[in-house]
Amino acid sequence: MKQLERILIVGGGSAGWMAAALLSKLFQGLYTIELIESEEIGTVGVGEATIPAIRKYNELLGLDEHEFLKQTQGTYKLGVQFNGWLGDGTSYMHGFGVIGQDLEWLRCHQFWLKMNSLGRAQDFAGFSINTAAALQNKFLRASPDHPESPLAHIAHAYQFDATSYARFLKGYAQQRGVIRREGRIVDVTLRSDGFVDSVTMADGTVVTADFFIDCSGFRGLIIEQAMQTGFDDWSHWLPCDRAIAVASGRARNFTPYTMATARPAGWQWRIPLQHRTGNGHVYSSQYMDDDEAERILLANLDEPQRGDPKRLRFKAGKRRKAWNRNCLALGLAGGFIEPLESTSLHLVQSALIRLVRLLPDAGFDAAGVDEFNRQSDFEYERIRDFIVLHYKATKRDDTPFWRYCRDMEVPATLQRKIDLFAANGRIFREDEELFAEESWIQVFLGQGIVPRGYDPLVDIKSEEEIARYLGNIEQVIGKCVAVMPSHEEYIARMCPAAPG
């Protein structure tokens, strides 16, 4: 059994430096790790919002949360607010973390469904401390001192400058021995068995390795251009294929959440950082031209624009094999699911952890590679289903784009979830899929899929018992939110960044 000796990461950006940082931390000199990037090739750099799983990655690196946020102009994130997705004037929050408190064997939302059918339900937002706090611009990290309190169950993620994050991780990785090589790759050499042998740089330098990690972006320099791995196109379910990104001034409405607002042929994001606000318009070129998309974006900024808008093209889908022979594709090289639920960096993180768990020797046994690809495919497909749900479950019919989304057929795996929830509010998390039941529940209800019935065991409790149970949850969450500082106050006290 021959062990790997050299790992080459092709491309920098968030994906490349996330790989370099984690591998240099966990492998601690076991391998020679080198990264090639070119300052001539820009990065996408618009993935500024995350989900709570990113905290696990940062903890593996041993990062101090407050220092990390200072270095990346970061803020906290409790969820995503969706405006106009069901129809004009509608709004709901997908808050991270738990919803209420289970009563014996049943989830909180089952009791809410019964009261809703009787016309006695309160706003569902009041049963999630993340959502209730976000809507009041409050923030506090979870306090484990009182495990029975909602304050112990606050789940947070981050909003940060992706370029600063890559720079931060670059310094971290280089301190741990990662070798950075500047320059463009102009050729990839394959062995007779299809494995990657080396890459050739513009100055003629040939760089060899045992294992290659392709972080070259959409073009997939190794995984696609050289190895012709193939791509599963999901644009019939996710028709948006363009994005325009632009920064604006620091938001006066310093929200601990990302905002996603429906537009005629897509949606617009708003991500408040400490020094500026990130904005973008994701849209379908089949239903809107670039100039109109840019006009809509610039007309809907909270603060004056900073810099010129950046136009991006993409196609939703994934490589048919994330891991092919001795090459692993990460980030945009491996696939792309639009940033609606901020999953891009998570997919990098989860692939890296999966790699560590299935770490190969130089023989690259097919069983380990196949298992990696099976898990990767499952994760991508279930995230895809969650994103498609946002488009499918709408009452909008004001534009051809939204009519297409409303009427399109969806993957069978998603349709099964829709049918089950619509019947009686049941949802089950499958294997290790990313989004928890609470996330599905909030999006289902927020997008107007209110079940026809509820779990019949709810009727064991009287209406008044249910009313007291739900009222107590809402009251306790309200009291907890009342003592929380504002998001801006918390940032100013704990992790203020230098003016940017």
C-alpha positions in Angstrom: 0.0 0.0 0.0 1.6 3.2 -1.2 0.6 6.5 0.5 0.0 9.8 -1.2 2.8 12.2 -1.1 1.8 15.3 -3.1 -1.6 17.0 -3.3 -2.0 19.8 -5.8 -4.9 22.3 -5.5 -5.6 24.0 -8.9 -7.2 27.4 -8.2 -7.6 29.7 -5.2 -10.7 31.6 -4.2 -12.9 30.4 -1.3 -12.9 26.8 -2.5 -9.1 26.5 -3.0 -8.1 28.1 0.2 -10.8 26.3 2.2 -9.2 23.0 0.9 -5.7 24.2 1.6 -6.5 25.4 5.1 -8.3 22.3 6.3 -6.0 19.7 4.7 -2.9 21.5 6.1 -4.5 21.6 9.6 -5.7 18.0 9.7 -2.8 16.3 7.8 -0.1 18.3 9.7 2.8 17.8 7.3 1.8 14.3 6.2 1.7 15.4 2.6 3.2 18.2 0.5 0.3 20.5 -0.4 0.7 23.0 -3.2 -1.8 25.5 -4.6 -1.6 27.2 -8.0 -3.5 30.4 -8.6 -3.2 33.3 -11.0 -3.9 36.9 -10.2 -4.9 37.3 -13.8 -7.9 35.1 -13.3 -10.6 36.7 -11.1 -12.9 34.8 -8.7 -16.6 35.0 -8.6 -16.6 36.3 -5.0 -20.3 36.8 -4.4 -21.0 33.9 -2.1 -21.1 36.0 1.1 -23.8 34.2 3.1 -23.6 30.9 4.8 -25.6 28.4 6.8 -24.8 27.2 10.4 -22.8 24.2 9.2 -19.9 26.6 8.4 -19.2 26.9 12.1 -18.1 23.2 12.2 -15.5 24.0 9.5 -14.2 27.0 11.4 -14.1 25.0 14.6 -12.0 22.3 12.9 -9.5 25.0 12.0 -9.6 26.3 15.5 -10.6 29.8 14.4 -11.7 32.4 17.0 -15.2 33.5 15.8 -14.9 37.1 16.8 -11.4 37.5 15.1 -12.7 35.7 12.0 -15.6 38.2 11.7 -13.3 41.2 12.3 -11.0 40.0 9.5 -13.9 39.4 7.0 -16.1 42.4 7.8 -18.6 39.7 8.9 -22.0 39.8 10.5 -24.3 37.2 12.0 -27.1 35.4 10.2 -30.2 33.9 11.7 -32.0 33.0 8.5 -33.3 34.1 5.1 -36.3 36.4 4.5 -38.2 35.7 1.4 -40.2 38.6 0.0 -42.8 38.2 -2.8 -42.2 34.5 -3.5 -45.8 33.5 -2.9 -47.1 36.7 -4.5 -46.6 40.4 -4.2 -46.8 41.7 -0.6 -46.0 38.3 0.9 -43.1 37.7 3.2 -41.8 34.9 5.4 -38.6 33.9 7.2 -36.7 30.7 7.0 -35.1 30.8 10.4 -32.4 28.4 11.4 -32.7 26.1 14.3 -35.7 24.6 16.2 -39.4 25.5 16.0 -41.0 25.8 19.4 -40.9 22.7 21.6 -42.1 19.2 20.9 -45.1 18.1 22.9 -44.6 14.5 23.8 -44.1 12.7 20.5 -45.4 15.4 18.1 -43.8 18.4 16.6 -45.0 21.9 17.4 -46.2 22.7 13.9 -48.8 19.8 14.1 -50.6 21.6 16.9 -50.4 24.9 15.1 -52.0 23.3 12.0 -55.0 22.3 14.0 -55.4 25.8 15.5 -54.9 27.3 12.0 -57.7 25.1 10.7 -59.9 26.5 13.4 -58.9 30.1 12.7 -57.2 30.4 16.1 -53.5 30.2 15.1 -51.0 33.0 15.8 -48.3 34.0 13.3 -46.0 31.0 12.8 -43.0 33.2 13.0 -43.5 33.6 16.8 -42.6 29.9 17.4 -39.0 30.2 16.2 -36.5 32.2 18.3 -34.3 32.7 15.3 -37.2 34.1 13.3 -38.6 36.2 16.1 -35.2 37.7 16.9 -34.3 38.3 13.2 -37.5 40.2 12.6 -36.6 42.6 15.4 -33.0 42.9 14.4 -31.8 41.3 17.6 -28.9 38.9 18.0 -27.3 36.8 20.8 -25.2 33.7 20.5 -26.7 30.5 22.0 -26.3 30.3 25.8 -25.8 26.7 27.0 -26.2 27.7 30.6 -29.9 27.2 30.5 -30.6 24.3 28.2 -34.4 24.5 28.7 -34.5 28.1 27.5 -35.0 29.0 23.8 -31.8 31.1 24.3 -29.9 27.8 24.3 -31.2 26.9 20.9 -30.3 29.9 18.8 -28.6 28.7 15.6 -26.4 31.2 13.7 -24.4 31.4 10.5 -22.4 34.3 9.1 -22.5 36.9 6.3 -19.0 38.0 5.3 -16.8 39.2 2.5 -15.8 36.1 0.4 -12.6 37.7 -0.9 -11.5 38.6 2.6 -12.4 35.0 3.8 -10.2 33.5 1.1 -7.4 35.9 2.0 -7.8 35.0 5.7 -7.6 31.3 4.9 -4.7 31.8 2.6 -2.6 33.2 5.5 -3.7 30.4 7.7 -2.7 27.7 5.1 0.6 29.2 4.3 1.5 29.4 7.9 1.0 25.6 8.0 3.2 24.8 5.1 1.0 25.1 2.0 3.1 26.2 -1.0 1.5 28.8 -3.2 2.6 29.0 -6.9 1.6 32.0 -9.0 0.7 31.5 -12.6 -1.7 30.2 -15.2 -2.1 26.6 -16.2 -2.0 26.0 -20.0 -2.1 22.3 -20.2 -3.1 19.1 -18.3 -1.3 15.8 -19.0 -3.1 12.5 -18.5 -1.6 9.1 -18.1 -2.5 6.3 -20.4 -5.0 5.0 -17.8 -6.8 8.4 -17.7 -5.3 9.5 -14.4 -3.9 13.0 -14.2 -0.1 13.1 -14.3 0.8 16.8 -14.3 -0.1 20.3 -15.2 2.0 22.7 -17.3 2.2 26.4 -16.5 2.5 29.3 -18.9 6.2 29.7 -18.1 6.8 26.0 -19.0 7.0 24.7 -15.5 5.6 21.2 -15.1 4.0 20.4 -11.7 3.3 16.8 -10.8 1.2 15.4 -7.9 -0.5 12.2 -6.8 -3.9 13.8 -6.1 -5.4 16.9 -7.8 -8.1 19.1 -6.4 -9.8 21.1 -9.1 -11.0 24.5 -7.8 -10.8 26.2 -11.2 -14.3 27.4 -11.3 -17.1 26.8 -13.9 -14.6 25.8 -16.6 -13.4 22.7 -14.7 -9.9 22.9 -16.1 -9.0 19.3 -15.1 -12.3 17.6 -14.2 -14.0 18.6 -17.5 -11.7 20.2 -20.0 -9.1 17.4 -19.6 -11.0 14.5 -18.2 -14.4 15.1 -19.9 -16.3 13.9 -16.8 -19.7 15.1 -18.0 -22.3 17.4 -16.5 -25.9 16.9 -15.3 -27.9 19.9 -16.4 -30.6 20.9 -14.1 -31.7 24.2 -15.8 -35.1 22.8 -16.6 -35.8 22.8 -12.9 -33.6 25.9 -12.1 -34.0 28.1 -15.1 -32.0 31.1 -13.7 -28.6 31.2 -15.5 -27.4 34.7 -15.0 -26.4 37.0 -12.1 -25.4 40.6 -11.7 -23.6 41.5 -8.4 -22.8 45.0 -7.1 -21.9 46.4 -3.7 -23.6 49.4 -2.1 -23.0 51.4 1.0 -23.2 50.1 4.6 -26.9 49.3 5.3 -28.7 51.5 7.9 -31.0 48.5 8.3 -28.3 46.2 9.8 -30.2 42.9 9.6 -29.0 39.6 11.0 -30.4 37.8 8.0 -30.1 37.6 4.2 -32.9 38.9 2.1 -34.2 37.3 -1.1 -36.8 39.3 -3.0 -38.7 37.9 -6.0 -38.3 39.8 -9.2 -40.1 39.3 -12.6 -37.6 36.7 -13.9 -35.7 35.7 -10.7 -34.8 37.2 -7.4 -32.5 39.8 -5.7 -30.3 39.2 -2.7 -29.3 41.6 0.0 -26.4 40.8 2.4 -25.5 43.4 5.0 -21.8 43.4 6.0 -20.0 45.7 8.4 -18.5 47.9 5.7 -20.9 47.5 2.8 -24.0 45.7 1.5 -23.7 42.9 -1.0 -26.5 42.9 -3.7 -27.2 40.7 -6.6 -29.9 39.8 -9.1 -30.2 36.2 -10.2 -32.4 35.8 -13.3 -33.2 33.7 -16.4 -31.8 35.0 -19.7 -34.7 33.3 -21.4 -37.1 35.7 -19.8 -35.0 38.8 -19.2 -32.1 40.5 -20.9 -29.0 41.6 -19.1 -29.6 45.4 -19.3 -33.1 45.1 -17.9 -31.8 42.9 -15.1 -29.1 45.4 -14.2 -31.6 48.2 -14.3 -33.9 46.4 -11.8 -31.0 45.7 -9.5 -29.7 49.2 -9.4 -33.2 50.6 -8.9 -33.6 48.5 -5.8 -30.5 49.3 -3.7 -30.9 50.6 -0.2 -27.7 52.6 -0.4 -25.6 54.2 -3.1 -23.9 51.8 -5.4 -20.1 51.1 -5.0 -18.2 50.1 -8.1 -19.4 48.7 -11.4 -21.9 45.8 -11.5 -20.3 42.4 -12.3 -22.1 40.1 -14.7 -21.9 36.3 -14.3 -23.1 33.3 -16.3 -23.8 29.9 -14.9 -25.7 26.7 -15.4 -27.4 24.8 -12.6 -26.2 21.3 -12.2 -23.3 19.1 -11.2 -20.5 17.0 -12.5 -21.5 13.4 -13.2 -18.6 12.4 -10.9 -17.3 14.9 -8.3 -14.3 12.5 -7.9 -12.9 11.0 -11.1 -9.8 8.8 -10.8 -7.2 11.0 -9.0 -9.1 14.3 -9.3 -11.7 15.8 -7.0 -13.7 18.8 -8.2 -14.6 21.4 -5.5 -16.7 24.5 -5.6 -17.9 25.7 -9.0 -15.8 23.1 -10.7 -17.9 20.4 -9.1 -21.3 22.0 -9.7 -23.5 25.0 -9.0 -26.8 25.4 -7.3 -27.8 29.0 -7.2 -27.2 30.9 -3.9 -30.8 31.1 -2.8 -30.2 29.2 0.5 -26.5 30.0 0.7 -25.2 26.4 0.2 -22.2 27.0 -2.0 -19.5 27.1 0.7 -21.3 24.3 2.6 -20.8 22.1 -0.5 -17.1 22.8 -0.4 -16.9 22.1 3.3 -18.9 18.9 3.2 -16.9 17.5 0.3 -13.6 18.2 2.2 -14.9 16.4 5.3 -16.1 13.5 3.1 -12.6 13.4 1.5 -11.0 13.2 4.9 -13.3 10.3 5.9 -12.6 8.5 2.6 -9.0 9.5 2.3 -7.3 7.4 -0.4 -3.9 5.9 -0.7 -2.1 6.1 -4.0 -4.0 3.1 -5.3 -7.3 5.1 -5.3 -9.5 2.1 -4.6 -12.7 2.4 -6.6 -14.9 1.5 -3.6 -14.0 4.6 -1.7 -14.3 6.8 -4.8 -17.7 5.4 -5.6 -18.9 5.9 -2.1 -17.8 9.5 -2.2 -19.6 10.1 -5.4 -22.8 8.4 -4.1 -22.9 10.6 -1.0 -22.1 13.7 -3.1 -24.8 13.0 -5.6 -27.4 12.5 -2.8 -26.4 15.8 -1.1 -26.6 17.8 -4.3 -29.9 16.3 -5.3 -31.6 17.0 -2.0 -30.3 20.6 -1.9 -31.5 20.9 -5.5 -35.0 19.7 -4.4 -35.1 22.3 -1.5 -34.2 25.1 -3.9 -36.7 24.0 -6.6 -39.5 24.0 -3.9 -39.1 27.8 -3.6 -39.9 28.2 -7.3 -42.5 25.6 -7.7 -44.7 26.5 -4.7 -45.9 29.9 -5.8 -49.2 31.6 -6.6 -47.4 34.2 -8.8 -48.7 34.3 -12.4 -47.7 37.9 -13.3 -44.8 36.9 -15.7 -44.0 34.0 -18.0 -41.1 33.1 -15.8 -43.2 32.5 -12.7 -45.9 30.7 -14.7 -43.2 28.3 -16.0 -41.9 27.7 -12.5 -45.4 27.2 -11.1 -46.4 24.7 -13.8 -43.1 22.8 -14.3 -42.7 19.1 -13.3 -40.3 18.6 -10.4 -38.0 15.8 -9.4 -39.9 12.7 -8.1 -38.0 13.0 -4.8 -39.4 16.5 -4.3 -42.9 15.7 -5.4 -43.0 12.9 -2.8 -42.1 15.4 -0.1 -44.7 17.9 -1.3 -47.5 15.3 -1.5 -46.8 14.0 2.0 -46.6 17.4 3.6 -49.7 18.6 1.8 -51.7 15.7 3.2 -51.0 16.1 6.9 -47.9 18.1 7.6 -45.5 15.3 7.8 -41.9 15.6 6.7 -39.0 13.2 7.3 -35.3 14.0 6.9 -33.7 11.3 4.7 -30.3 9.9 5.6 -27.9 12.8 6.1 -29.6 15.3 3.7 -28.6 18.9 4.6 -31.8 20.7 5.4 -33.6 19.7 8.6 -37.3 19.1 8.9 -37.7 22.6 10.4 -36.4 24.2 7.3 -38.8 22.3 5.0 -41.7 23.1 7.3 -41.0 26.8 7.2 -40.6 26.9 3.4 -43.7 24.8 2.8 -45.9 27.0 5.0 -44.2 30.2 3.8 -44.8 29.3 0.2 -48.4 28.6 0.8 -48.5 24.8 1.1 -50.8 24.5 4.1 -51.7 20.8 4.7 -55.2 19.6 4.3 -55.1 17.9 7.6 -52.8 17.3 10.6 -51.5 14.3 12.6 -54.7 12.7 14.1 -52.9 12.2 17.5 -53.1 16.0 17.9 -56.8 15.5 18.9 -55.7 13.7 22.1 -55.2 17.3 23.4 -58.2 19.6 23.8 -58.3 22.9 22.0 -57.6 24.8 25.2 -54.6 22.6 26.1 -53.2 23.3 22.7 -53.8 27.0 23.0 -52.0 27.2 26.3 -49.1 25.1 25.0 -48.7 27.3 21.9 -49.2 30.5 23.8 -46.6 29.6 26.4 -44.0 28.9 23.6 -44.8 32.3 22.0 -44.7 34.1 25.3 -41.3 32.6 26.4 -39.7 33.3 23.0 -41.0 36.9 23.2 -39.4 37.4 26.6 -36.1 36.0 25.4 -36.0 38.2 22.4 -36.8 41.3 24.5 -33.6 40.9 26.5 -31.4 40.3 23.4 -29.2 43.3 22.2 -29.6 44.6 18.7 -27.5 42.9 16.0 -25.6 46.1 15.5 -24.9 46.6 19.2 -23.7 43.0 19.5 -21.3 43.4 16.5 -20.0 46.7 17.9 -19.3 45.2 21.3 -17.9 41.8 20.3 -16.3 41.9 16.8 -16.1 45.3 15.2 -14.0 45.3 12.0 -11.7 48.1 10.9 -13.5 50.6 8.6 -13.5 49.3 5.0 
